[in-house]
């Protein structure tokens, strides 16, 4: 396999490492109906949070390397737009969603919730994050479409 092929495979795997947890975990978290399920999903989210960070670093390094190998640089509009969308997605996830999720996890772990039903206050906190998670997921889809279609 050539260097280009290896970098391309690593680039694709890195994008899967980012999109997978970032896209699927909010859906799983929203499906929690009991306190036990909520604890489990937040535990999974916390453990899987490292994958998008590692994938992001690998994605950037391999992307830059691929741009150097192909001598493409930033000359393609689809590439510039996909980089911009990716940066917006990172800001939404790391700058907006993650700090709020940490607060929710802290509140849940500090409060010894009795019973199986999720208290209304936790549901309200989680529902405030849903539109932002949806926006991040739409950015992911748009970025993937740009990478596949390369319209301009």
C-alpha positions as a LaTeX table, in Angstrom:
\begin{tabular}{lrrr}
\hline
Residue & $x$ (\AA) & $y$ (\AA) & $z$ (\AA) \\
\hline
Unk1 & 0.00 & 0.00 & 0.00 \\
Unk2 & 1.32 & 3.43 & $-0.87$ \\
Unk3 & 1.77 & 6.26 & 1.62 \\
Unk4 & $-1.22$ & 8.02 & 0.08 \\
Unk5 & $-3.40$ & 4.92 & 0.52 \\
Unk6 & $-2.31$ & 4.44 & 4.12 \\
Unk7 & $-2.97$ & 8.10 & 4.96 \\
Unk8 & $-6.36$ & 7.92 & 3.29 \\
Unk9 & $-7.35$ & 4.83 & 5.31 \\
Unk10 & $-6.18$ & 6.49 & 8.55 \\
Unk11 & $-8.07$ & 9.66 & 7.59 \\
Unk12 & $-11.29$ & 7.72 & 7.03 \\
Unk13 & $-10.88$ & 5.74 & 10.27 \\
Unk14 & $-10.26$ & 8.98 & 12.16 \\
Unk15 & $-13.45$ & 10.49 & 10.76 \\
Unk16 & $-15.36$ & 7.40 & 11.90 \\
Unk17 & $-13.80$ & 7.76 & 15.37 \\
Unk18 & $-15.14$ & 11.31 & 15.51 \\
Unk19 & $-18.54$ & 10.86 & 13.94 \\
Unk20 & $-19.43$ & 7.55 & 15.58 \\
Unk21 & $-19.52$ & 8.55 & 19.25 \\
Unk22 & $-20.49$ & 12.16 & 18.57 \\
Unk23 & $-23.46$ & 11.10 & 16.46 \\
Unk24 & $-24.65$ & 7.99 & 18.28 \\
Unk25 & $-24.16$ & 8.88 & 21.96 \\
Unk26 & $-26.71$ & 11.72 & 22.06 \\
Unk27 & $-29.28$ & 9.39 & 20.52 \\
Unk28 & $-28.53$ & 6.71 & 23.12 \\
Unk29 & $-28.53$ & 9.27 & 25.95 \\
Unk30 & $-31.94$ & 10.64 & 24.88 \\
Unk31 & $-33.39$ & 7.14 & 25.07 \\
Unk32 & $-32.63$ & 6.76 & 28.81 \\
Unk33 & $-35.88$ & 6.35 & 30.74 \\
Unk34 & $-34.63$ & 5.40 & 34.21 \\
Unk35 & $-31.95$ & 6.74 & 36.53 \\
Unk36 & $-29.91$ & 3.56 & 36.04 \\
Unk37 & $-30.03$ & 3.93 & 32.27 \\
Unk38 & $-29.07$ & 7.59 & 32.58 \\
Unk39 & $-26.05$ & 6.72 & 34.76 \\
Unk40 & $-25.02$ & 4.05 & 32.27 \\
Unk41 & $-25.29$ & 6.34 & 29.24 \\
Unk42 & $-23.37$ & 9.14 & 30.95 \\
Unk43 & $-20.69$ & 6.64 & 31.96 \\
Unk44 & $-20.41$ & 5.46 & 28.35 \\
Unk45 & $-20.31$ & 9.04 & 27.09 \\
Unk46 & $-17.50$ & 9.89 & 29.49 \\
Unk47 & $-15.46$ & 6.85 & 28.49 \\
Unk48 & $-16.01$ & 7.36 & 24.76 \\
Unk49 & $-15.22$ & 11.10 & 24.87 \\
Unk50 & $-11.52$ & 10.40 & 24.21 \\
Unk51 & $-12.21$ & 8.78 & 20.82 \\
Unk52 & $-13.31$ & 11.98 & 19.02 \\
Unk53 & $-10.36$ & 13.86 & 20.49 \\
Unk54 & $-7.81$ & 11.31 & 19.28 \\
Unk55 & $-9.67$ & 10.96 & 15.98 \\
Unk56 & $-9.63$ & 14.74 & 15.55 \\
Unk57 & $-5.87$ & 14.94 & 15.93 \\
Unk58 & $-5.33$ & 12.06 & 13.51 \\
Unk59 & $-7.84$ & 13.58 & 11.08 \\
Unk60 & $-6.03$ & 16.93 & 11.05 \\
Unk61 & $-2.56$ & 15.41 & 10.71 \\
Unk62 & $-3.55$ & 13.00 & 7.95 \\
Unk63 & $-5.63$ & 15.68 & 6.18 \\
Unk64 & $-2.74$ & 18.14 & 6.10 \\
Unk65 & $-0.38$ & 15.39 & 4.99 \\
Unk66 & $-2.78$ & 14.37 & 2.20 \\
Unk67 & $-3.05$ & 18.01 & 1.08 \\
Unk68 & 0.75 & 18.22 & 0.93 \\
Unk69 & 1.09 & 14.94 & $-0.99$ \\
Unk70 & $-1.53$ & 15.91 & $-3.56$ \\
Unk71 & $-0.32$ & 19.51 & $-3.70$ \\
Unk72 & $-3.94$ & 20.54 & $-3.28$ \\
Unk73 & $-3.49$ & 22.98 & $-0.43$ \\
Unk74 & $-6.57$ & 25.06 & 0.23 \\
Unk75 & $-7.34$ & 25.59 & $-3.45$ \\
Unk76 & $-10.58$ & 23.59 & $-3.44$ \\
Unk77 & $-13.73$ & 25.30 & $-2.14$ \\
Unk78 & $-15.28$ & 22.02 & $-0.90$ \\
Unk79 & $-12.20$ & 21.46 & 1.24 \\
Unk80 & $-12.36$ & 24.96 & 2.73 \\
Unk81 & $-16.08$ & 24.60 & 3.49 \\
Unk82 & $-15.63$ & 21.15 & 5.06 \\
Unk83 & $-12.80$ & 22.49 & 7.26 \\
Unk84 & $-15.02$ & 25.38 & 8.35 \\
Unk85 & $-17.95$ & 23.06 & 9.12 \\
Unk86 & $-15.63$ & 20.75 & 11.07 \\
Unk87 & $-14.33$ & 23.66 & 13.13 \\
Unk88 & $-17.88$ & 24.77 & 13.88 \\
Unk89 & $-18.74$ & 21.23 & 14.95 \\
Unk90 & $-15.72$ & 21.13 & 17.27 \\
Unk91 & $-16.71$ & 24.46 & 18.83 \\
Unk92 & $-20.26$ & 23.22 & 19.39 \\
Unk93 & $-19.20$ & 19.91 & 20.90 \\
Unk94 & $-16.15$ & 20.92 & 22.94 \\
Unk95 & $-17.11$ & 24.49 & 23.74 \\
Unk96 & $-20.84$ & 24.25 & 24.25 \\
Unk97 & $-22.11$ & 20.70 & 24.77 \\
Unk98 & $-19.28$ & 19.11 & 26.76 \\
Unk99 & $-19.16$ & 21.71 & 29.59 \\
Unk100 & $-22.92$ & 21.45 & 30.04 \\
Unk101 & $-22.78$ & 17.66 & 30.03 \\
Unk102 & $-20.10$ & 17.75 & 32.73 \\
Unk103 & $-22.41$ & 19.88 & 34.89 \\
Unk104 & $-25.27$ & 17.44 & 34.39 \\
Unk105 & $-23.05$ & 14.46 & 35.22 \\
Unk106 & $-21.84$ & 16.24 & 38.35 \\
Unk107 & $-25.39$ & 17.03 & 39.45 \\
Unk108 & $-26.50$ & 13.45 & 38.84 \\
Unk109 & $-23.52$ & 11.97 & 40.70 \\
Unk110 & $-23.91$ & 14.38 & 43.66 \\
Unk111 & $-27.62$ & 13.80 & 44.08 \\
Unk112 & $-28.57$ & 10.40 & 45.32 \\
Unk113 & $-31.70$ & 10.03 & 43.28 \\
Unk114 & $-34.16$ & 7.59 & 44.75 \\
Unk115 & $-36.39$ & 5.49 & 42.58 \\
Unk116 & $-36.28$ & 4.68 & 38.92 \\
Unk117 & $-37.79$ & 7.79 & 37.40 \\
Unk118 & $-35.57$ & 10.55 & 36.09 \\
Unk119 & $-36.29$ & 13.78 & 38.01 \\
Unk120 & $-37.81$ & 16.57 & 35.93 \\
Unk121 & $-34.87$ & 18.93 & 36.56 \\
Unk122 & $-32.45$ & 16.52 & 34.87 \\
Unk123 & $-34.80$ & 16.09 & 31.93 \\
Unk124 & $-34.98$ & 19.86 & 31.51 \\
Unk125 & $-31.18$ & 20.20 & 31.58 \\
Unk126 & $-30.78$ & 17.47 & 28.98 \\
Unk127 & $-33.53$ & 18.93 & 26.76 \\
Unk128 & $-31.65$ & 22.25 & 26.66 \\
Unk129 & $-28.71$ & 20.47 & 25.03 \\
Unk130 & $-30.75$ & 18.59 & 22.40 \\
Unk131 & $-30.96$ & 21.45 & 19.83 \\
Unk132 & $-27.20$ & 22.01 & 20.05 \\
Unk133 & $-26.51$ & 18.29 & 19.65 \\
Unk134 & $-28.85$ & 18.21 & 16.67 \\
Unk135 & $-27.01$ & 21.16 & 15.10 \\
Unk136 & $-23.67$ & 19.37 & 15.63 \\
Unk137 & $-25.07$ & 16.21 & 14.05 \\
Unk138 & $-26.32$ & 18.18 & 11.03 \\
Unk139 & $-22.86$ & 19.73 & 10.67 \\
Unk140 & $-21.37$ & 16.22 & 10.72 \\
Unk141 & $-23.72$ & 15.08 & 7.99 \\
Unk142 & $-23.02$ & 18.18 & 5.89 \\
Unk143 & $-19.27$ & 17.68 & 6.26 \\
Unk144 & $-19.50$ & 14.03 & 5.26 \\
Unk145 & $-21.64$ & 14.90 & 2.23 \\
Unk146 & $-19.08$ & 17.51 & 1.17 \\
Unk147 & $-16.26$ & 15.01 & 1.48 \\
Unk148 & $-18.10$ & 12.45 & $-0.65$ \\
Unk149 & $-19.75$ & 14.69 & $-3.26$ \\
Unk150 & $-17.16$ & 17.51 & $-3.58$ \\
Unk151 & $-19.66$ & 19.76 & $-5.37$ \\
Unk152 & $-17.45$ & 22.75 & $-6.15$ \\
\hline
\end{tabular}
